[in-house]
Amino acid sequence: MYNTKEQNIEMESKLNFQAIEAYVESYSNKLMDKIFKDRDFITGDDILDLPVSQVGLLVVSNIFETW
């Protein structure tokens, strides 16, 4: 339910979460296969150069928080 100044409006989600999860898994597997085809590790620069830059920044941020 979303609150607006005027009224509460119920909105149904039309996202297909199973399809999104399947796409993410497929894409990440292809990406990892490509990255680790000829090497056993990935560098920080490699992470930041991922095709989706927000993902690279999220990974680096999570590593930094864990460290």
C-alpha positions in Angstrom: 0.0 0.0 0.0 1.3 3.4 -0.9 0.5 6.5 1.0 -0.2 9.7 -0.8 -1.4 13.1 0.5 -4.8 12.3 -0.8 -5.4 8.7 0.0 -4.0 5.2 0.5 -3.7 3.4 -2.8 -3.2 -0.3 -3.1 -0.9 -1.3 -6.0 -0.4 -4.9 -7.1 3.1 -5.8 -8.2 3.2 -7.1 -11.8 6.8 -8.0 -11.7 7.6 -11.7 -12.4 10.2 -12.3 -9.7 10.9 -15.9 -10.9 11.8 -14.6 -14.3 14.0 -11.9 -12.9 15.8 -14.4 -10.7 16.3 -16.8 -13.6 17.7 -13.9 -15.8 20.1 -12.7 -13.0 21.4 -16.3 -12.5 21.8 -16.9 -16.2 23.6 -13.5 -16.8 25.8 -13.8 -13.7 26.9 -17.4 -14.8 27.8 -16.2 -18.3 29.7 -13.2 -16.8 31.6 -15.3 -14.3 32.4 -17.9 -17.0 33.8 -15.2 -19.2 35.8 -13.5 -16.4 37.3 -16.7 -14.9 37.9 -18.5 -18.3 41.6 -17.8 -18.2 42.3 -16.8 -14.5 41.6 -17.9 -11.0 41.0 -14.5 -9.4 39.6 -11.0 -10.2 41.2 -7.7 -9.3 39.5 -4.6 -7.9 39.9 -2.9 -11.3 38.2 -5.9 -13.0 35.3 -5.6 -10.6 34.9 -1.9 -11.3 35.1 -2.6 -15.1 32.1 -5.1 -15.0 29.6 -4.4 -17.7 27.1 -3.0 -15.2 29.1 -0.5 -13.2 26.5 -0.3 -10.3 27.2 -4.0 -9.7 30.9 -3.5 -9.5 30.5 -0.6 -7.1 28.1 -2.7 -4.9 30.6 -5.5 -4.8 33.5 -3.2 -3.8 31.3 -1.5 -1.2 30.3 -4.9 0.3 33.9 -6.0 0.4 34.9 -2.8 2.1 32.2 -3.1 4.7 33.2 -6.7 5.4 36.8 -5.7 5.7 
